[in-house]
Amino acid sequence: MNALPLLSWMSWLPWLRFAWLNTLRNRRRSLVTVTIAALGTAAILIASGFAQSTYRGLAEAAARTTGHLVIAQPAQFDGDEDVPLQHGLSGADALTRQLLADPQVRQVLPRVEFSGLISNGDKSTVMTAVGIAPDAEFAVKGPFLTVKSGRVLAGQERDTVMLGAGLARSLKADAGSSLTLLVSTTAGALNARDVLVAGVVTTGIAEIDQRLVYTDVATAQSLLVTDKVSSLGVFLDRMDATLPARDRLQAALGTLTVRTWEEQAPFYRSVRALYNRIFGALGLILGVIVVFVVTNAMAMAVIERTREIGTLRALGTLPGQLVRSLALEGLVLGGTGGLLGALIAVVVSVGLLLFPVQMPPPPGRTVGYPLVIDLHAGLCAATLLGMLALVMLASALVARRTVRRPVVEALAHV
């Protein structure tokens, strides 16, 4: 029983060798066909790899910013607040301990989000502030901010802030400057606090840097006169644990809402939808070009060999055998080109790792990013198999009409 598949494959080898020899009859045409197939396959793989690396980078940035999961009151996500932290979470410490009991939860970070005014004494401007737990925040998230001057916040510090680069420039502030924060408390009263600038940072997004203020949770809660937090960011041990962990935690937390990083990342969703359309259309166009080139080469080969095909038919060769042989020629041309294209894409991918190329800043951002082609076996295999299936089908359809012509008519072909 086990020998039958092997014998079946062995029966194809003579036909495959016959197809290979036929492709060598017109070497120049075969070389052009293979070259175009290789370039088309390489372009598809490079474009797909670039899209995949972009998705991965944006996904990691989004998850690093908010956490893999975000836990808050339902109204915190969808409702408007009349006063700060109207929909905030109470008992954040107890909830954090409950979440850390889950084996896949690596860290839980509180966030206190509020807005108000920031002043240097001569000028006041609007700020968008976030209270964080500095030591845990920077330990878990890594270098999600670029420090322009000064330093990041330390865990035991109070009444210190980090400013976005645009806001610091507007206030003419730098590390060591003294500023005043003015906010509305949870009771609707006004409260002010003098703070010291620890450092100036940039997120890479100019609009955010124009208003951004980071402080510690204790300072934020003291300003707002509350013990609540806006939300808890849950960081997991791996990205693919997000959906199972969401379902598990949602069932355990009851009235609270658990959202994934993707639900909180509209920019990621927009870019993915746009790139899927752009690179999908590009891949379709390149695939059609490759198929048409191989089809054209096979059509010319079939026309040139019409009398030969008639002779083989007269000697008893079945039409199905001839169609199979010509389809295998398409497979050889497309397969050789596909493999070369995959090799080119791998070389380009590795070359970009060895010799990094920096991309210019995308719209709305102030820093560039390294160009990376994210290739993996599944992507390469799917592209090659799709290409082979298309060229074999196209070759078979081109050959089918000629091999079924009457033998006398084929032999009389000039």
C-alpha positions as CSV (number, residue, x, y, z in Angstrom):
1,M,0.0,0.0,0.0
2,N,2.8,2.5,0.9
3,A,4.6,1.8,-2.3
4,L,1.7,2.9,-4.5
5,P,2.2,6.7,-4.0
6,L,6.0,6.3,-4.7
7,L,5.3,4.4,-7.9
8,S,2.8,7.0,-9.0
9,W,5.4,9.8,-8.5
10,M,8.0,7.7,-10.3
11,S,5.7,7.5,-13.3
12,W,5.8,11.3,-13.6
13,L,9.6,11.6,-13.7
14,P,10.0,10.7,-17.4
15,W,7.4,13.2,-18.3
16,L,9.0,15.8,-16.2
17,R,12.4,15.1,-17.8
18,F,10.8,15.3,-21.2
19,A,9.2,18.7,-20.3
20,W,12.6,20.0,-19.0
21,L,14.4,19.0,-22.3
22,N,11.6,20.7,-24.3
23,T,12.2,24.0,-22.5
24,L,15.8,23.9,-23.6
25,R,14.9,23.8,-27.2
26,N,14.5,27.5,-27.3
27,R,16.8,28.7,-24.6
28,R,16.5,32.4,-25.2
29,R,12.7,32.4,-24.9
30,S,12.8,30.1,-21.8
31,L,15.4,32.4,-20.2
32,V,13.3,35.5,-20.8
33,T,10.2,33.7,-19.4
34,V,12.1,32.4,-16.3
35,T,13.5,35.9,-15.7
36,I,10.2,37.6,-15.8
37,A,8.6,34.9,-13.6
38,A,11.5,35.4,-11.1
39,L,11.2,39.1,-11.0
40,G,7.4,38.9,-10.6
41,T,7.6,36.4,-7.8
42,A,10.4,38.4,-6.1
43,A,8.3,41.6,-6.3
44,I,5.2,39.8,-4.8
45,L,7.2,38.3,-2.0
46,I,9.1,41.6,-1.2
47,A,5.9,43.6,-1.2
48,S,4.1,41.0,1.0
49,G,7.1,40.8,3.3
50,F,7.1,44.6,3.7
51,A,3.4,44.6,4.5
52,Q,3.9,41.8,7.0
53,S,6.7,43.6,8.7
54,T,4.7,46.8,8.9
55,Y,1.7,45.0,10.4
56,R,4.0,43.3,13.0
57,G,5.7,46.6,13.9
58,L,2.4,48.5,14.3
59,A,0.9,45.6,16.3
60,E,3.9,45.5,18.7
61,A,3.8,49.3,19.0
62,A,0.1,49.3,19.8
63,A,0.3,46.5,22.3
64,R,3.3,48.1,23.9
65,T,1.4,51.4,24.3
66,T,-1.9,50.2,25.7
67,G,-1.1,46.6,26.8
68,H,-2.3,43.5,25.1
69,L,-5.6,44.0,27.0
70,V,-7.2,47.1,28.4
71,I,-9.6,46.8,31.4
72,A,-11.9,49.7,32.3
73,Q,-15.5,50.5,33.0
74,P,-17.7,50.2,29.9
75,A,-18.5,53.9,29.8
76,Q,-14.7,54.7,29.9
77,F,-14.5,53.3,26.3
78,D,-17.7,54.7,24.8
79,G,-19.0,57.4,27.1
80,D,-18.1,61.1,27.7
81,E,-17.0,62.3,31.1
82,D,-18.5,65.4,32.8
83,V,-15.7,65.4,35.3
84,P,-12.3,63.7,35.3
85,L,-12.4,59.9,36.1
86,Q,-16.2,59.9,36.3
87,H,-16.0,56.4,34.9
88,G,-12.7,55.5,36.6
89,L,-11.8,52.2,38.2
90,S,-11.8,51.9,42.0
91,G,-9.8,49.3,43.9
92,A,-7.1,49.1,41.3
93,D,-4.6,47.4,43.6
94,A,-6.9,44.5,44.5
95,L,-7.8,44.1,40.8
96,T,-4.2,44.1,39.9
97,R,-3.4,41.3,42.3
98,Q,-6.3,39.3,40.9
99,L,-5.1,39.8,37.3
100,L,-1.5,38.9,38.2
101,A,-2.8,35.5,39.4
102,D,-3.4,34.5,35.8
103,P,-0.3,32.6,34.6
104,Q,-0.2,34.4,31.2
105,V,-0.3,37.9,32.7
106,R,3.2,39.4,32.9
107,Q,2.4,42.8,34.3
108,V,-0.5,45.1,35.0
109,L,0.0,48.9,34.6
110,P,-2.4,51.6,35.8
111,R,-3.1,54.7,33.8
112,V,-4.6,57.9,34.9
113,E,-5.7,60.0,31.9
114,F,-6.6,63.7,32.4
115,S,-6.3,67.1,30.7
116,G,-5.9,70.7,31.8
117,L,-3.5,73.6,31.4
118,I,0.2,73.8,31.9
119,S,2.0,77.1,32.5
120,N,5.5,78.4,32.7
121,G,4.3,81.6,34.4
122,D,4.2,83.7,31.2
123,K,2.3,81.3,28.9
124,S,-0.3,78.7,29.4
125,T,-1.3,75.9,27.0
126,V,-3.6,72.9,26.9
127,M,-2.0,69.6,27.9
128,T,-3.0,65.9,27.6
129,A,-1.5,64.2,30.6
130,V,-1.1,60.5,31.6
131,G,-0.2,59.2,35.1
132,I,1.9,56.1,35.0
133,A,3.8,53.8,37.2
134,P,7.2,54.8,35.9
135,D,9.5,51.8,36.9
136,A,7.0,49.1,35.7
137,E,6.0,51.1,32.7
138,F,9.5,51.5,31.3
139,A,10.6,48.0,32.4
140,V,7.7,46.4,30.5
141,K,7.4,48.6,27.5
142,G,11.1,49.2,26.8
143,P,12.2,52.2,24.7
144,F,8.7,53.4,23.5
145,L,9.8,57.0,24.0
146,T,12.9,58.8,22.7
147,V,14.5,61.0,25.3
148,K,15.5,64.3,23.8
149,S,17.0,65.8,27.0
150,G,17.1,65.0,30.7
151,R,15.8,61.6,31.8
152,V,12.7,59.5,32.3
153,L,10.7,59.5,35.5
154,A,11.8,57.4,38.5
155,G,9.4,55.4,40.6
156,Q,9.8,57.2,43.9
157,E,9.7,60.7,42.5
158,R,6.7,63.0,43.0
159,D,5.7,66.2,41.4
160,T,7.9,65.6,38.3
161,V,6.9,65.3,34.7
162,M,8.1,64.5,31.3
163,L,7.1,66.8,28.4
164,G,6.5,66.1,24.8
165,A,9.1,67.8,22.6
166,G,6.6,70.1,20.9
167,L,5.1,71.1,24.2
168,A,8.5,71.8,25.7
169,R,9.4,73.9,22.7
170,S,6.2,75.9,23.1
171,L,6.8,76.6,26.8
172,K,10.5,77.1,26.3
173,A,11.1,74.4,29.0
174,D,13.8,71.9,29.4
175,A,15.0,69.4,32.0
176,G,15.1,71.2,35.4
177,S,12.4,73.8,34.4
178,S,9.6,74.5,36.9
179,L,6.0,74.5,35.6
180,T,2.5,74.6,37.0
181,L,-0.3,72.1,36.2
182,L,-3.9,73.4,36.5
183,V,-6.7,70.8,36.3
184,S,-10.3,70.2,37.3
185,T,-10.7,67.7,40.1
186,T,-13.2,64.9,40.2
187,A,-15.5,67.2,42.3
188,G,-15.4,69.9,39.6
189,A,-13.1,72.3,41.5
190,L,-9.8,73.7,40.2
191,N,-6.5,72.4,41.6
192,A,-2.9,73.5,40.8
193,R,0.4,71.9,41.4
194,D,4.0,73.0,40.8
195,V,6.1,70.3,39.1
196,L,9.7,69.9,37.9
197,V,10.6,68.8,34.4
198,A,12.6,65.6,34.5
199,G,13.0,65.2,30.8
200,V,11.8,66.0,27.3
201,V,10.7,63.1,25.1
202,T,9.2,62.4,21.7
203,T,6.7,59.7,20.6
204,G,7.5,60.3,16.9
205,I,4.1,61.7,16.4
206,A,4.1,65.5,16.2
207,E,0.5,66.1,17.2
208,I,0.9,64.0,20.4
209,D,4.2,65.7,21.3
210,Q,2.5,69.1,21.2
211,R,0.3,68.3,24.2
212,L,1.9,65.3,26.0
213,V,2.7,65.3,29.7
214,Y,3.7,62.2,31.7
215,T,3.7,62.1,35.4
216,D,3.4,59.4,38.1
217,V,0.1,57.9,39.2
218,A,0.4,59.4,42.8
219,T,0.9,62.9,41.5
220,A,-2.0,62.6,39.0
221,Q,-4.4,61.2,41.7
222,S,-3.3,64.0,44.1
223,L,-4.1,66.6,41.4
224,L,-7.5,65.1,40.7
225,V,-8.2,64.4,44.4
226,T,-9.1,60.7,43.8
227,D,-7.8,57.2,44.3
228,K,-9.3,55.9,40.9
229,V,-7.4,55.1,37.7
230,S,-8.7,55.4,34.2
231,S,-7.8,51.9,33.1
232,L,-5.4,49.0,33.6
233,G,-3.2,47.8,30.8
234,V,-2.5,44.0,31.0
235,F,0.7,42.7,29.4
236,L,0.8,39.1,28.5
237,D,3.7,36.7,27.9
238,R,3.0,36.5,24.2
239,M,0.9,38.2,21.5
240,D,-1.1,35.2,20.4
241,A,-2.5,34.7,23.9
242,T,-4.5,37.9,23.6
243,L,-7.9,36.5,22.5
244,P,-8.0,33.5,24.9
245,A,-6.9,35.8,27.8
246,R,-9.6,38.3,26.9
247,D,-12.3,35.7,27.0
248,R,-11.0,34.3,30.3
249,L,-10.6,37.6,32.0
250,Q,-13.9,38.9,30.7
251,A,-15.7,36.0,32.3
252,A,-13.9,36.5,35.6
253,L,-14.4,40.3,35.8
254,G,-18.1,40.5,35.1
255,T,-19.2,44.1,34.8
256,L,-15.9,45.5,33.7
257,T,-15.0,45.6,30.0
258,V,-11.9,43.9,28.6
259,R,-10.7,45.1,25.2
260,T,-7.8,43.9,23.1
261,W,-5.0,46.2,21.8
262,E,-6.4,45.9,18.3
263,E,-9.8,47.3,19.3
264,Q,-7.9,50.3,20.8
265,A,-5.7,50.8,17.7
266,P,-7.6,52.5,14.9
267,F,-4.4,53.5,13.2
268,Y,-3.3,49.9,12.9
269,R,-6.6,48.8,11.5
270,S,-6.6,51.6,9.0
271,V,-3.1,50.9,7.8
272,R,-3.8,47.2,7.5
273,A,-6.9,47.7,5.5
274,L,-5.1,50.2,3.2
275,Y,-2.1,48.0,2.7
276,N,-4.2,44.9,2.0
277,R,-5.9,46.7,-0.9
278,I,-2.7,48.2,-2.3
279,F,-0.5,45.1,-2.1
280,G,-3.4,42.8,-3.0
281,A,-3.9,44.7,-6.2
282,L,-0.2,44.8,-6.8
283,G,0.2,41.1,-6.3
284,L,-2.8,40.4,-8.6
285,I,-1.3,42.5,-11.4
286,L,2.2,40.9,-11.1
287,G,0.6,37.4,-10.9
288,V,-1.4,38.1,-14.1
289,I,1.8,39.4,-15.9
290,V,3.7,36.2,-14.9
291,V,0.9,33.9,-16.0
292,F,0.5,35.8,-19.3
293,V,4.2,35.6,-20.0
294,V,4.4,31.9,-19.4
295,T,1.2,31.4,-21.4
296,N,2.6,33.3,-24.3
297,A,5.8,31.2,-24.2
298,M,3.8,28.0,-24.1
299,A,1.5,29.2,-26.9
300,M,4.5,29.9,-29.2
301,A,6.0,26.5,-28.3
302,V,2.7,24.7,-29.1
303,I,2.3,26.5,-32.4
304,E,5.9,25.7,-33.4
305,R,5.4,22.0,-32.5
306,T,2.0,21.5,-34.1
307,R,3.4,19.0,-36.7
308,E,5.4,17.3,-34.0
309,I,2.2,17.0,-31.9
310,G,0.4,15.5,-34.9
311,T,3.2,13.0,-35.3
312,L,3.1,11.9,-31.7
313,R,-0.7,11.6,-32.0
314,A,-0.3,9.4,-35.1
315,L,2.2,7.2,-33.1
316,G,-0.5,6.6,-30.5
317,T,0.2,9.3,-27.8
318,L,-3.0,10.2,-26.1
319,P,-4.1,13.9,-26.0
320,G,-4.1,13.8,-22.2
321,Q,-0.5,12.7,-22.2
322,L,0.5,15.6,-24.4
323,V,-1.5,18.1,-22.3
324,R,0.2,16.8,-19.3
325,S,3.7,17.2,-20.9
326,L,3.0,20.8,-22.0
327,A,1.5,21.6,-18.6
328,L,4.7,20.3,-17.0
329,E,6.7,22.6,-19.3
330,G,4.8,25.5,-17.8
331,L,5.5,24.1,-14.4
332,V,9.2,23.9,-15.1
333,L,9.3,27.5,-16.4
334,G,7.1,28.9,-13.7
335,G,8.7,26.8,-11.0
336,T,12.2,27.7,-11.9
337,G,11.3,31.4,-12.1
338,G,9.4,31.1,-8.8
339,L,12.3,29.5,-7.0
340,L,14.7,32.1,-8.3
341,G,12.3,34.9,-7.3
342,A,12.0,33.4,-3.8
343,L,15.9,33.3,-3.6
344,I,16.1,37.0,-4.7
345,A,13.5,38.0,-2.1
346,V,15.5,36.1,0.7
347,V,18.7,37.8,-0.4
348,V,17.1,41.2,-0.3
349,S,15.6,40.4,3.1
350,V,18.9,39.3,4.6
351,G,20.7,42.2,2.9
352,L,18.5,44.7,4.6
353,L,19.3,43.2,7.9
354,L,23.0,43.3,7.2
355,F,22.9,46.8,5.6
356,P,20.0,48.7,7.2
357,V,18.0,51.2,5.1
358,Q,16.1,53.8,7.0
359,M,12.7,54.8,5.6
360,P,11.6,58.4,5.8
361,P,9.0,59.4,8.4
362,P,5.4,58.4,7.4
363,P,2.8,61.2,7.3
364,G,2.1,62.6,10.7
365,R,5.3,61.3,12.3
366,T,8.7,62.8,12.9
367,V,11.0,59.8,12.9
368,G,11.7,57.2,10.3
369,Y,11.9,53.4,10.7
370,P,14.1,50.7,9.3
371,L,13.0,48.9,6.1
372,V,12.5,45.2,6.9
373,I,11.2,42.4,4.7
374,D,9.5,39.9,6.9
375,L,9.6,36.6,5.0
376,H,8.5,33.3,6.4
377,A,8.1,29.8,5.0
378,G,4.3,30.0,4.8
379,L,4.3,33.1,2.7
380,C,6.9,31.8,0.3
381,A,5.1,28.4,0.0
382,A,1.7,30.0,-0.6
383,T,3.1,32.3,-3.3
384,L,5.0,29.6,-5.1
385,L,2.1,27.1,-5.0
386,G,-0.3,29.7,-6.2
387,M,2.1,30.7,-9.1
388,L,2.7,27.0,-10.1
389,A,-1.0,26.2,-10.1
390,L,-1.8,29.2,-12.3
391,V,1.0,28.6,-14.8
392,M,0.1,24.9,-15.1
393,L,-3.5,25.6,-15.6
394,A,-2.8,28.3,-18.2
395,S,-0.3,26.0,-20.1
396,A,-2.8,23.1,-20.1
397,L,-5.6,25.4,-21.5
398,V,-3.3,26.7,-24.2
399,A,-2.2,23.2,-25.2
400,R,-5.6,21.5,-25.0
401,R,-7.0,23.0,-28.2
402,T,-3.9,22.1,-30.3
403,V,-3.5,18.5,-29.1
404,R,-7.2,17.7,-29.8
405,R,-6.9,18.9,-33.5
406,P,-7.4,16.1,-36.0
407,V,-4.1,14.3,-36.7
408,V,-4.2,15.0,-40.5
409,E,-4.8,18.7,-39.9
410,A,-1.9,18.9,-37.4
411,L,0.4,17.1,-39.8
412,A,-0.5,19.5,-42.6
413,H,0.2,22.5,-40.4
414,V,2.8,24.8,-41.9
